[in-house]
Amino acid sequence: MSDPKPKGSGYFAVISGFLFFCAFVASLFVDDFVRRLTPEGVMRVWFVAVAVILVWWGVNRIRNGRPDPTIGQSTIQFVMGTVSLTVALLALTMKLG
C-alpha cells in the first residue's frame, strides 16, 4: 500500500476548488466586473498568486524537508505545472488583448 498523501495537498485542492466555484458564481451575478477585467490585470493577479504559492511551498519544504539538496519530483511537477499554466494564460490574454 502506498504512503498516504499529504493533507496540505487536499487543503490546497479544496481551497482552489472553492475559489474557482466562487469565481464562477460571481461571474453570473457581477457581469459588469467581468466585463471590466483586462488581460493585464488578470496576469498581474496570477503572477502575485503564483509567487505567493511558490514562496510558501519553498519555505514549507525548507522547514520540514530532509537536509539534503535533492529537488523532489513533486516540486518539479508543481513548478512546471504553474509555469505551463502561466504560459497558457499569457497566450490567452495576448490573444484577447
N, CA, C and O of each residue as an XYZ file, in Angstrom:
388
protein
N       0.840     -1.177      0.000
C       0.000      0.000      0.000
C       0.888      1.245      0.000
O       1.911      1.275      0.683
N       0.511      2.249     -0.746
C       1.328      3.450     -0.852
C       1.165      4.337      0.382
O       0.203      4.217      1.141
N       2.133      5.227      0.551
C       2.071      6.170      1.666
C       0.871      7.098      1.486
O       0.510      7.431      0.357
N       0.257      7.514      2.582
C      -0.841      8.473      2.455
C      -0.333      9.795      1.893
O       0.798     10.206      2.154
N      -1.169     10.435      1.135
C      -0.813     11.724      0.545
C      -0.864     12.798      1.628
O      -1.628     12.673      2.585
N      -0.052     13.861      1.486
C      -0.064     14.916      2.496
C      -1.392     15.664      2.528
O      -2.000     15.921      1.488
N      -1.830     16.008      3.731
C      -3.090     16.726      3.891
C      -3.042     18.105      3.257
O      -4.067     18.634      2.826
N      -1.847     18.689      3.199
C      -1.715     20.009      2.585
C      -2.192     20.019      1.147
O      -2.779     20.999      0.689
N      -1.941     18.927      0.430
C      -2.411     18.835     -0.958
C      -3.935     18.865     -1.004
O      -4.534     19.501     -1.871
N      -4.540     18.172     -0.065
C      -6.009     18.160     -0.007
C      -6.575     19.525      0.314
O      -7.538     19.971     -0.309
N      -5.965     20.199      1.307
C      -6.430     21.542      1.656
C      -6.266     22.497      0.476
O      -7.153     23.297      0.181
N      -5.115     22.400     -0.194
C      -4.863     23.265     -1.341
C      -5.901     23.020     -2.441
O      -6.417     23.971     -3.028
N      -6.203     21.767     -2.715
C      -7.184     21.446     -3.751
C      -8.573     21.944     -3.368
O      -9.289     22.493     -4.205
N      -8.952     21.756     -2.119
C     -10.280     22.198     -1.669
C     -10.393     23.724     -1.735
O     -11.394     24.254     -2.216
N      -9.366     24.423     -1.253
C      -9.400     25.883     -1.287
C      -9.417     26.382     -2.726
O     -10.169     27.301     -3.052
N      -8.597     25.786     -3.591
C      -8.574     26.188     -5.001
C      -9.926     25.941     -5.659
O     -10.445     26.802     -6.370
N     -10.484     24.780     -5.424
C     -11.796     24.468     -5.989
C     -12.858     25.424     -5.495
O     -13.710     25.861     -6.269
N     -12.819     25.757     -4.204
C     -13.783     26.695     -3.645
C     -13.637     28.072     -4.291
O     -14.636     28.719     -4.607
N     -12.391     28.524     -4.491
C     -12.177     29.823     -5.127
C     -12.677     29.832     -6.569
O     -13.268     30.815     -7.016
N     -12.441     28.742     -7.295
C     -12.959     28.659     -8.665
C     -14.484     28.665     -8.672
O     -15.106     29.293     -9.530
N     -15.083     27.962     -7.709
C     -16.541     27.949     -7.614
C     -17.073     29.351     -7.302
O     -18.069     29.781     -7.883
N     -16.413     30.059     -6.392
C     -16.814     31.437     -6.070
C     -16.681     32.350     -7.289
O     -17.540     33.197     -7.535
N     -15.608     32.172     -8.042
C     -15.419     32.981     -9.250
C     -16.517     32.696    -10.270
O     -17.011     33.610    -10.930
N     -16.897     31.433    -10.396
C     -17.982     31.077    -11.315
C     -19.285     31.724    -10.886
O     -19.974     32.326    -11.710
N     -19.637     31.612     -9.612
C     -20.887     32.195     -9.109
C     -20.848     33.713     -9.267
O     -21.835     34.317     -9.686
N     -19.718     34.330     -8.935
C     -19.598     35.776     -9.068
C     -19.752     36.207    -10.523
O     -20.326     37.261    -10.800
N     -19.250     35.409    -11.442
C     -19.354     35.779    -12.856
C     -20.802     35.787    -13.338
O     -21.130     36.468    -14.309
N     -21.664     35.036    -12.668
C     -23.078     35.031    -13.037
C     -23.799     36.290    -12.559
O     -24.738     36.755    -13.204
N     -23.359     36.837    -11.432
C     -24.065     37.955    -10.812
C     -23.361     39.294    -10.946
O     -23.978     40.335    -10.720
N     -22.114     39.292    -11.298
C     -21.348     40.526    -11.354
C     -20.845     40.720    -12.779
O     -19.639     40.759    -13.027
N     -21.757     40.837    -13.680
C     -21.417     40.927    -15.094
C     -20.544     42.136    -15.397
O     -19.625     42.047    -16.211
N     -20.821     43.264    -14.753
C     -20.047     44.474    -15.007
C     -18.580     44.286    -14.615
O     -17.683     44.749    -15.319
N     -18.337     43.607    -13.495
C     -16.969     43.350    -13.059
C     -16.226     42.492    -14.076
O     -15.073     42.771    -14.404
N     -16.881     41.454    -14.571
C     -16.252     40.558    -15.532
C     -15.923     41.309    -16.818
O     -14.880     41.071    -17.427
N     -16.794     42.200    -17.227
C     -16.546     42.968    -18.449
C     -15.376     43.942    -18.299
O     -14.721     44.280    -19.285
N     -15.110     44.396    -17.066
C     -14.029     45.348    -16.841
C     -12.672     44.681    -16.652
O     -11.658     45.375    -16.577
N     -12.629     43.366    -16.573
C     -11.349     42.675    -16.429
C     -10.493     42.907    -17.661
O     -10.972     42.827    -18.792
N      -9.227     43.194    -17.428
C      -8.304     43.368    -18.546
C      -7.309     42.210    -18.531
O      -7.043     41.645    -17.470
N      -6.765     41.854    -19.668
C      -5.741     40.803    -19.693
C      -4.550     41.131    -18.792
O      -3.997     40.240    -18.146
N      -4.154     42.403    -18.746
C      -3.029     42.801    -17.900
C      -3.355     42.595    -16.424
O      -2.511     42.124    -15.661
N      -4.567     42.943    -16.022
C      -4.984     42.762    -14.636
C      -5.024     41.301    -14.241
O      -4.599     40.933    -13.145
N      -5.535     40.469    -15.135
C      -5.591     39.022    -14.865
C      -4.183     38.472    -14.689
O      -3.936     37.691    -13.770
N      -3.257     38.868    -15.556
C      -1.886     38.370    -15.454
C      -1.212     38.856    -14.177
O      -0.479     38.099    -13.541
N      -1.447     40.105    -13.795
C      -0.834     40.611    -12.562
C      -1.323     39.840    -11.346
O      -0.532     39.470    -10.479
N      -2.620     39.601    -11.285
C      -3.173     38.832    -10.163
C      -2.614     37.411    -10.181
O      -2.274     36.863     -9.133
N      -2.521     36.821    -11.355
C      -1.987     35.462    -11.470
C      -0.533     35.410    -10.991
O      -0.157     34.506    -10.244
N       0.292     36.388    -11.424
C       1.698     36.394    -11.018
C       1.843     36.518     -9.504
O       2.686     35.849     -8.906
N       1.037     37.359     -8.886
C       1.097     37.501     -7.431
C       0.678     36.196     -6.761
O       1.331     35.746     -5.819
N      -0.402     35.588     -7.236
C      -0.883     34.332     -6.649
C       0.163     33.238     -6.774
O       0.432     32.530     -5.804
N       0.757     33.087     -7.949
C       1.775     32.052     -8.156
C       3.005     32.328     -7.304
O       3.580     31.404     -6.728
N       3.415     33.589     -7.217
C       4.583     33.923     -6.397
C       4.342     33.562     -4.935
O       5.214     32.979     -4.291
N       3.173     33.901     -4.407
C       2.859     33.583     -3.008
C       2.845     32.073     -2.797
O       3.409     31.579     -1.821
N       2.210     31.344     -3.697
C       2.118     29.887     -3.560
C       3.509     29.246     -3.618
O       3.826     28.388     -2.795
N       4.341     29.655     -4.582
C       5.665     29.053     -4.717
C       6.579     29.394     -3.550
O       7.338     28.541     -3.090
N       6.514     30.639     -3.061
C       7.333     31.005     -1.902
C       6.873     30.209     -0.680
O       7.702     29.697      0.072
N       5.566     30.102     -0.480
C       5.050     29.309      0.644
C       5.492     27.855      0.515
O       5.940     27.253      1.490
N       5.368     27.292     -0.682
C       5.770     25.905     -0.926
C       7.251     25.716     -0.577
O       7.621     24.762      0.108
N       8.094     26.640     -1.062
C       9.522     26.526     -0.823
C       9.890     26.660      0.649
O      10.684     25.872      1.163
N       9.329     27.637      1.322
C       9.609     27.819      2.748
C       9.161     26.599      3.533
O       9.870     26.139      4.427
N       7.996     26.078      3.207
C       7.488     24.878      3.884
C       8.425     23.693      3.669
O       8.707     22.946      4.605
N       8.909     23.520      2.434
C       9.831     22.417      2.146
C      11.167     22.612      2.858
O      11.752     21.642      3.340
N      11.657     23.839      2.931
C      12.923     24.100      3.620
C      12.783     23.795      5.111
O      13.669     23.181      5.706
N      11.684     24.218      5.708
C      11.472     23.993      7.146
C      11.247     22.536      7.485
O      11.764     22.053      8.492
N      10.480     21.818      6.660
C      10.044     20.473      7.013
C      10.715     19.354      6.230
O      10.471     18.178      6.500
N      11.548     19.700      5.272
C      12.148     18.678      4.416
C      13.408     18.072      5.000
O      13.894     18.479      6.055
N      13.919     17.091      4.282
C      15.202     16.473      4.652
C      16.327     17.481      4.424
O      16.170     18.418      3.642
N      17.448     17.296      5.093
C      18.540     18.265      4.952
C      19.335     18.165      3.655
O      20.234     18.979      3.440
N      19.043     17.202      2.780
C      19.820     17.099      1.538
C      19.274     18.063      0.484
O      18.117     18.475      0.571
N      20.095     18.430     -0.516
C      19.690     19.424     -1.517
C      18.912     18.853     -2.714
O      18.745     19.542     -3.720
N      18.444     17.620     -2.617
C      17.721     16.995     -3.722
C      16.410     17.730     -3.985
O      15.699     18.113     -3.056
N      16.108     17.919     -5.254
C      14.820     18.505     -5.637
C      13.865     17.356     -5.911
O      14.129     16.516     -6.771
N      12.756     17.316     -5.182
C      11.808     16.212     -5.297
C      10.957     16.297     -6.551
O      10.756     17.374     -7.112
N      10.463     15.148     -6.979
C       9.639     15.081     -8.183
C       8.349     15.892     -8.030
O       7.907     16.527     -8.987
N       7.748     15.880     -6.850
C       6.503     16.633     -6.666
C       6.747     18.132     -6.815
O       5.894     18.847     -7.340
N       7.901     18.613     -6.360
C       8.221     20.031     -6.519
C       8.445     20.375     -7.983
O       7.973     21.406     -8.463
N       9.159     19.521     -8.685
C       9.383     19.753    -10.122
C       8.047     19.793    -10.860
O       7.817     20.685    -11.676
N       7.177     18.847    -10.582
C       5.873     18.813    -11.235
C       5.042     20.040    -10.888
O       4.372     20.604    -11.753
N       5.085     20.452     -9.632
C       4.319     21.621     -9.208
C       4.798     22.881     -9.918
O       3.991     23.647    -10.445
N       6.109     23.094     -9.931
C       6.655     24.287    -10.574
C       6.387     24.252    -12.077
O       5.990     25.263    -12.656
N       6.597     23.111    -12.709
C       6.342     23.019    -14.154
C       4.857     23.214    -14.472
O       4.508     23.790    -15.502
N       4.003     22.739    -13.596
C       2.567     22.960    -13.788
C       2.209     24.433    -13.727
O       1.414     24.911    -14.536
N       2.789     25.164    -12.771
C       2.499     26.598    -12.684
C       3.102     27.357    -13.860
O       2.501     28.308    -14.360
N       4.286     26.941    -14.305
C       4.892     27.578    -15.480
C       4.027     27.314    -16.720
O       3.773     28.226    -17.507
N       3.582     26.079    -16.887
C       2.746     25.733    -18.042
C       1.442     26.508    -18.033
O       1.011     27.023    -19.065
N       0.821     26.591    -16.884
C      -0.433     27.336    -16.788
C      -0.206     28.819    -17.024
O      -1.052     29.485    -17.620
N       0.915     29.342    -16.570
C       1.234     30.748    -16.809
C       1.417     31.019    -18.299
O       0.920     32.023    -18.811
N       2.115     30.146    -18.987
C       2.310     30.325    -20.434
C       0.968     30.242    -21.168
O       0.705     31.028    -22.078
N       0.125     29.291    -20.773
C      -1.194     29.169    -21.415
C      -2.040     30.407    -21.152
O      -2.699     30.914    -22.060
N      -2.025     30.893    -19.919
C      -2.789     32.096    -19.584
C      -2.239     33.313    -20.319
O      -3.003     34.157    -20.787
N      -0.927     33.403    -20.420
C      -0.310     34.512    -21.155
C      -0.717     34.474    -22.628
O      -1.048     35.508    -23.209
N      -0.694     33.297    -23.223
C      -1.103     33.162    -24.630
C      -2.564     33.578    -24.805
O      -2.917     34.252    -25.773
N      -3.399     33.172    -23.865
C      -4.826     33.521    -23.934
C      -5.022     35.026    -23.790
O      -5.781     35.630    -24.548
N      -4.347     35.629    -22.829
C      -4.530     37.076    -22.639
C      -3.956     37.865    -23.810
O      -4.488     38.924    -24.142
N      -2.887     37.386    -24.446
C      -2.347     38.077    -25.618
C      -3.331     38.005    -26.778
O      -3.459     38.952    -27.554
N      -4.019     36.884    -26.891
C      -4.992     36.729    -27.970
C      -6.218     37.630    -27.702
O      -6.779     38.210    -28.632
N      -6.621     37.737    -26.441
C      -7.776     38.564    -26.094
C      -7.467     40.055    -26.131
O      -8.333     40.880    -26.424
N      -6.204     40.386    -25.827
C      -5.825     41.812    -25.736
C      -5.473     42.332    -27.043
O      -5.128     43.507    -27.167
